[in-house]
Amino acid sequence: MTRWLFLWLLLALPAWGAVGDPNDRLPDPAKEALAREIGRELRCLICQNQSIEDSDAQLARDLRRLVRERVAAGEDQATVIRFVHERYGDFVLLRPPVTAATLLLWATPVLALGGGIAVIMLRRRRAIAEATALSPEEARRLAELDRGAA
């Protein structure tokens, strides 16, 4: 029983470290909640698949401070996200905007699969056509058999 408890505590250590520095929190709970909500929409540029609220990287800490400074200054969610987006580009957003480039990115696997299937089907048709075509010797023999049967 104590081994399981030790294992659970050991696995929970990273979660305790991700809470962040209490000195970085905003004194107003409403603004802190807004800053956390904004932070959950921004990607850590180092960790790539974590929000800046979940990441322990130094750059994520800096971005959390930047977000909290802007929220403390009275900016709303859209303004803060726009500021960070303009500064770091689409990659900083956990939900990037849908553009022609992102549509192509998402469609590429489907297009590649469809192209692969089309190539396989064309090769099979060509192989079947070549297998069913008679050689000149076979055509001559068939013509002889037809004449003999008639």
ChimeraX attribute file (.defattr): number of C-alpha atoms within 10 A of each C-alpha:
attribute: neighborCount
match mode: 1-to-1
recipient: residues
	/A:1	6
	/A:2	7
	/A:3	8
	/A:4	9
	/A:5	10
	/A:6	11
	/A:7	11
	/A:8	11
	/A:9	11
	/A:10	10
	/A:11	11
	/A:12	11
	/A:13	10
	/A:14	11
	/A:15	9
	/A:16	9
	/A:17	12
	/A:18	13
	/A:19	12
	/A:20	15
	/A:21	9
	/A:22	7
	/A:23	7
	/A:24	13
	/A:25	17
	/A:26	17
	/A:27	10
	/A:28	9
	/A:29	10
	/A:30	10
	/A:31	17
	/A:32	18
	/A:33	13
	/A:34	16
	/A:35	26
	/A:36	19
	/A:37	13
	/A:38	22
	/A:39	24
	/A:40	17
	/A:41	18
	/A:42	27
	/A:43	24
	/A:44	28
	/A:45	19
	/A:46	14
	/A:47	15
	/A:48	13
	/A:49	13
	/A:50	18
	/A:51	22
	/A:52	29
	/A:53	23
	/A:54	21
	/A:55	23
	/A:56	19
	/A:57	15
	/A:58	12
	/A:59	15
	/A:60	23
	/A:61	19
	/A:62	12
	/A:63	20
	/A:64	24
	/A:65	16
	/A:66	15
	/A:67	25
	/A:68	24
	/A:69	16
	/A:70	17
	/A:71	20
	/A:72	16
	/A:73	9
	/A:74	12
	/A:75	14
	/A:76	15
	/A:77	17
	/A:78	9
	/A:79	13
	/A:80	20
	/A:81	19
	/A:82	13
	/A:83	14
	/A:84	17
	/A:85	16
	/A:86	11
	/A:87	10
	/A:88	12
	/A:89	12
	/A:90	15
	/A:91	14
	/A:92	21
	/A:93	21
	/A:94	18
	/A:95	11
	/A:96	14
	/A:97	11
	/A:98	8
	/A:99	9
	/A:100	9
	/A:101	10
	/A:102	12
	/A:103	11
	/A:104	12
	/A:105	11
	/A:106	11
	/A:107	11
	/A:108	12
	/A:109	11
	/A:110	12
	/A:111	12
	/A:112	11
	/A:113	11
	/A:114	12
	/A:115	12
	/A:116	12
	/A:117	12
	/A:118	12
	/A:119	12
	/A:120	12
	/A:121	12
	/A:122	12
	/A:123	12
	/A:124	12
	/A:125	12
	/A:126	12
	/A:127	11
	/A:128	11
	/A:129	11
	/A:130	11
	/A:131	10
	/A:132	9
	/A:133	10
	/A:134	12
	/A:135	11
	/A:136	9
	/A:137	9
	/A:138	11
	/A:139	12
	/A:140	12
	/A:141	12
	/A:142	13
	/A:143	12
	/A:144	11
	/A:145	11
	/A:146	10
	/A:147	9
	/A:148	8
	/A:149	7
	/A:150	5
